Amino acid sequence: MAGNTLQFKSNYAVSSKIEPFYKGGKVQISHDEQYIFCTCGSRVNILQIHTGKVIHSIEQDDQEDITSFSVSPDNEMLVTASRALLLKQWDWKQETCTRSWRAIHNVPVASMTFDCTSTLLATGGCDGTIKLWDVVKQYCTHNLKGSSGVVHLVEFHPDISRLQLFSSSVDCKIRIWDLRTSKCLCVLESHFSAVTSLAFSPDGQTMVSSGRDKICTVWDLKEKKVKRTVPVYEAVEGVVILSEKSNYSEMGVKSKDVHFVTAGSKGVIRVWESSTARCVFTQTIADAPALNTEEGDLDPRSLVLCLPMPQSDRLATVTAEHNILIYQLPSLTVQQQFVGYNDDILDVKFLGKDDTHIVVATNSSQLKVFELATNSCQILYGHTDTILSIDVIRKGFMFASCAKDKNIRLWRMEPESGRVYCVAQGSGHSNAVGSVACSRLKKVFLVSGSQDCTIKVWDVPESLSDVGCEPAVMTARHTEKAHDKDVNSVAISPNDKLLVSGSQDRTAKLWSLADMSLLGVFRGHSRGIWCVQFSPVDQVVATASADGSIKLWGIHDFSCLKTFEGHDASVLKIIFVSRGTQLVSGGSDGLVKLWTIKTNECVKTFDAHQDKVWAVHGSSRDDLMVTGSADSTVTLWKDVTDVELAEEQAKQEDQVLKQQTLANLLHEKKYVKALGIAISLDQPHTVLRVIKEIRQQDNGTQQLEKTLLKLRPDQKESVLRYCAVWNTNSRSCLDAQTVLQVLLTHVSPEELMQYQGARTHLEGLIPYTERHMQRIGRLLQASMFLDYMWQKMRITGGIESLSLHNDEMDTGAQDFFIIDKQPRNTGVGRAAEQQAEESEEEDEEGSDSSVELIDEDESISASKSASVNGKNRGQESSEDSEDDDDVMEISTKSYPESSGSTPCLKASVR
């Protein structure tokens, strides 16, 4: 039973993130085909292909956007160019900049590339010039002029013995440069629009160029003329020549002629035969709606790059939606797919038996299913407008989606392969569908809420479509006009009998699913409701509103049971965790909060997003949580409550053990180890106790000095920090000053200033040290007067016979003092003593410098004592001193007559 005890969650930790790593621009694959380099603003991110994780991020110090970059063929160097007109050479594996120099270009660099030897670097500028750099000897070797406008493409001929460079600019011409003479050999003219890509045949005799003028040109480099013009009927962004060594018969390659692959605005890969200008293969995308060729240039599926991976016989393409797809040749099956930029995350849910996947709805018409282990993604086509909501059926292999296209769709994931496909769809709403909910028990049905203010209950057909078949059609069983404004959220109870809906009209309503009859209305929010949820265990409904609050409602009397306030803006999403005893909420303030229902307490606030948190979902085992935000980031959280408790318990046990060890070491007088353990506990009081223990020894000062000098530098740093604390208290200032003397004597100033916070600690020591010195100075000065008075005072009888030898006094400046000879039992004397004691308590250092002096040299008879008691009832005093710290009181007190008694002279010094 103990194992089933419910434990409240206290903390989540970020387990992993799916963040934007590519926002457009250049993409390059390393020569060993292990990494993908891509630009993201002022950074170059390096993605490890087999894990899908960004392992390095190279960022410009000046925060300027990177305009171009290139990786050397030996995978050792990365060179970046930014708008600051600087070229930087990086050791990307260490993320360090090894060299930086001015690009000489007057405007930003638009393109760059390395030669095959990793020695020469060519940069093409927006000023129409091309510079060549020897990166080994670090100097500019060539300055090629003649291009008009931006040089957006530079490529070395693969045969380095030719020493030729190919370039293209906005004039749509291809120039061939002879690097021996720094002159343009010829200009190749064929395209009427920007040349986007160049590809060379293995023998180096043939080149294929592509352009946005919807043609590809095959060039004979030996004759430097056009061999064939291939009309491809789409704007081509990338071209790759297939190797002659591999068998590509599956892709329609039947002859040994040059075949090349094109990728462009139609979003598909096609294979062309150069000799006949014929398309021999066209890729088909399963479940994808037909692309309108007239608007193909604007379609997010358009391909903007095509990159060869010859070592593994693969091909990589980049889409206009910043997705990177890796295909295995010749079957052209998608091996991996990475999403470079997700845009706003509108909803996210766990998927799969063990929550191995997540399905994400972004600000687009495609769903993205991520495998958490590799970050590889499937893109699901079907909706034609932005998807707004997702819900998962209990077993985790089916989920529903709804979108602005007024439709809902049901999807299924194959457990073995992980492939996801659409099995059913339904339409009927007259406006965007903002929310969808799936049944919780065996019978499958859906509920949708729309901006047309209605709720529909959908029956799912018993026989669903298989892969590659048309989705089955779902029909609406019930349609109900539910609210006066948009229906933002719907939820089904755990027993499939009740439905709750939340609307922009500031109300939530409870419905019976059997006949869609209204059971009650929850009123209390001052603004629209964004999310509603049923408790998994109690008869309670939770609502989240734009008024910044979360409310719990009883479904019997529709009363508000609890209100949670803490978000500074709209609460967009809530879920129950810990078996319904806690809530997790996400808001427009970018915060995620963990609440305990019983105490109305916000246990923890998590700040991991920079924008609205639209999506929050918990795993089936309740140990993971995923959040999605408008900052394009999906964050996976792990419950670390048990880990924290175990760590705290281990820490306490460790401290108890160290305390016992410390006591044993002190008993054995092993002070170095004792002091080290005390410092490791990070308890200044414990360290002070060890210091005091050492100083109490016979040779305490020498022992303390030896002990302190044996400490490590980090331990000395801690001791210096503790000294600043001890020095603020007069009771421990002497220990602090003793330790400080040892450190300042034996540690050089240079080494001392290397300690973290040394300047701050020393500055804090100075004022308190000055105060201690002033107090000691005043005490010494007062004690000198006391000694002088004691030596010169003569008591020969009554008050008349008490005199001071003024002729022997020092004529220098004297402090005022008070002579009090009143008996102890007089009222005036007691008042004076009480006043002196109160004055002593007000002293800021709290020191008591009362000294009792007993005159054992002269004997005063009982009669003289009585005479003094009879005559002196008042107090003789000098003028009051302006400085209370410099007042000295001397009083003569008589005690009752007894055999052998002697009067006592008391001096109070402050």
Buried (B, 14 or more C-beta within 10 A) or exposed (E): EEEEEEEBBBBBEEBBEBBBBBBBBBBBBBBEBBBBBBBBBBBBBBBBBEEBBBEBEBBBEEEBBBBBBBBBBBBEBBBBBBBBBBBBBBBBEEBEBEEEEEBBBEBBBBBBBBBBEBBBBBBBBBBBBBBBBEBEEEEBBBEBEBBEEBBBBBBBBBBBEBBBBBBBBBBBBBBBBBBEEBEBEEEBEBBEBBBBBBBBBEEBBBBBBBBBBBBBBBBEBEEEEBBBEBEBBBBBBBBBBBBBEEEBEEBBBEEEEBBBBBBBBBBBBBBBBBBEBEBBBEBEBEBBEEBEEEEBBEBEBBBBBBBBBBEBBBBBBBBBBBBBBBBBBBEBEBBBBBBBBBBBBBBBBBBBEEBBBBBBBBBBBBBBBBBBEBBBBBBBBBBEEBBBBBBBBBEBBBBBBBBBBBBBBBBBBEEEEBEBBBBBBBEBBEBBBBBBBBBBEEEBBBBBBBBBBBBBBBBBBEEBBEBEEEBBEBEBBBBBEBBEEBBBBBBBBBEBEBBBBBBBBBBBBBBEBEEBEEEBEBEBBEEBBBBBBBBBEBEBBBBBBBBBBBBBBBBEEBEBBBEBEBBEBBBBBBBBBBEBBBBBBBBBBBBBBBBBBEEEBBBBEBEBBEBBBBBBBBBBEBBBBBBBBBBBBBBBBBBBBEEEEEEEEEEEEEBEEBBEEBEEBBEEEBBBBBBBBBBBBEBBEBBBBBBBBBBEEEEBEEBBBBBBBEBEEEBBBBBBBBBBBBBBBBEBBBBBBBBBEBBEEEBEEEEBEEBEEBEEBBEBBEEBBEBBEEBEEBBEBBBEBBEBBBEEBEBEEBEEEBEEEEEEEEEEEEBBBBBBBBBBEBEBBEEBBEEBEEBBEEBEBEBEBBBEBEBEEEEBEEEBBEBBBEEBEEBEEEEEBEEEBBBBBBBBBBEEEEEEBBBBBBBBBB
